[in-house]
Amino acid sequence: MATGMTAFEQEVASVRDGLVEMASVVLTQIERSVAAWEATDGSLAAEVISADDEVDDACITLDEQIFHIQLLNSPVAGDQRLLHVGLIAAIALERVGDLAVAISQLAGSVPVGGAVPEVEARIQKMSARAIDMLARAVQAIARGDVALAETVRSDAQRVAELLEELLGVVAQKQEDPASREWAAAAVLVGRHLERVSNNARELAGRVPFLVDGQSFRRGR
């Protein structure tokens, strides 16, 4: 036990640490799924799909930890808010893990050679921004950092704009039969990455509640 920490305080800290560890796994899953998509790498895609069990197990572990703490203790308001947000975050991260699986499934199904460079470029930008947003959102929760959370919420609009650009490019390329199947899958990849961004935005929106009980508000 850390010096100066009660058993209860250590249990609450373990929830925070578990959330950060789960986020690390999920971020790796998203990064690898996008890499599999870009390389049309079926083997890497299969590895991501197989590793999803680790994400599910982490979510279950956090759920059980939080239930145990609430059942056997009487958390004060601040700790109660952390447990509440921690459970929401675990569920959101599990959803993002599912999105990584969905991207990987697309990576393993599209034909090689149909990629459209202009679309690829936007997927790369969306991926980098969405992954960074999710990492910052979890950091903001772990630190109780409202200012950091606000940067995440403000970045969500750019991901949405990139998706609109992607859709515009795909619409222009529909006359090319060789790229049509790849482009249809690319649209789904783009939408999945926007959902990663949306999950990050929603997690960031929980930080003011975590810090001082402000009501959560949806939207950009």
C-alpha positions, -999 to +999 in steps of 0.1 A: +000+000+000+013+035-008+025+055+022-003+076+037-031+059+017-059+041+033-071+008+018-102+026+004-080+053-012-059+027-028-089+010-042-101+042-058-066+049-072-066+014-087-098+023-107-080+053-121-049+033-129-070+005-145-088+030-167-054+044-180-042+008-186-074-001-205-071+031-226-035+022-235-047-012-248-076+004-267-054+031-283-030+004-295-059-015-310-071+015-329-036+023-342-030-013-353-065-015-370-058+016-390-023+002-399-040-030-411-064-010-432-037+012-448-016-019-456-046-042-465-029-065-440-052-094-432-028-110-407-025-078-386-063-073-388-068-108-374-044-100-345-065-070-336-097-089-337-082-117-315-069-091-290-104-077-284-109-102-256-083-082-236-103-051-240-135-069-229-117-084-199-104-050-188-139-035-190-153-064-169-125-060-143-132-022-139-169-029-136-163-054-109-139-031-091-163-002-091-192-024-079-171-038-051-160-004-039-196+010-039-210-021-022-185-023+006-178+014+012-196+047+014-177+069-010-178+107-005-191+128-033-158+133-051-150+096-051-185+087-061-182+109-091-149+093-101-164+058-098-194+070-119-172+085-146-148+056-145-176+031-153-189+053-182-153+056-195-147+018-193-179+012-214-169+039-239-134+024-242-149-010-248-170+005-276-139+020-291-123-015-290-153-027-310-147+000-335-111-012-339-124-047-346-148-032-372-120-014-390-099-046-389-127-066-405-129-040-433-091-042-437-093-080-442-121-078-468-112-050-493-094-058-525-057-048-529-050-020-553-082+000-551-070+027-527-076+064-534-047+085-522-069+115-513-091+094-492-062+076-475-047+110-466-079+120-448-082+087-430-047+091-417-055+126-404-087+114-388-070+085-372-041+106-357-065+132-344-091+108-330-064+087-313-048+118-297-082+130-286-090+098-269-056+097-251-061+133-239-097+126-227-085+097-205-056+118-192-081+146-184-102+121-164-072+106-146-059+141-137-092+159-132-080+184-158-109+205-171-087+226-194-072+196-211-107+182-215-119+213-232-091+210-259-106+175-267-141+188-272-129+216-294-110+192-317-141+171-324-153+195-351-122+190-372-127+153-373-162+158-385-149+182-412-124+156-423-152+130-427-171+154-448-141+160-470-136+122-473-172+118-484-168+145-510-137+128-525-155+094-526-184+109-544-161+122-571-145+088-575-176+067-579-171+065-617-140+044-612-151+008-608-117-003-595-119+020-565-156+017-558-155-013-534-125+002-516-141+036-513-173+021-499-152+005-471-132+036-466-164+056-459-171+031-431-136+034-417-140+072-417-174+069-399-158+045-373-130+070-367-155+098-362-172+076-336-138+072-318-137+110-318-172+113-305-165+089-276-134+110-268-155+142-268-182+127-246-156+114-221-140+149-220-174+163-214-176+143-181-146+160-166-163+191-152-188+168-135-159+148-121-141+178-107-170+198-092-203+182-101-212+203-131-240+187-152-228+168-183-238+185-216-238+167-248-228+182-282-197+198-296 
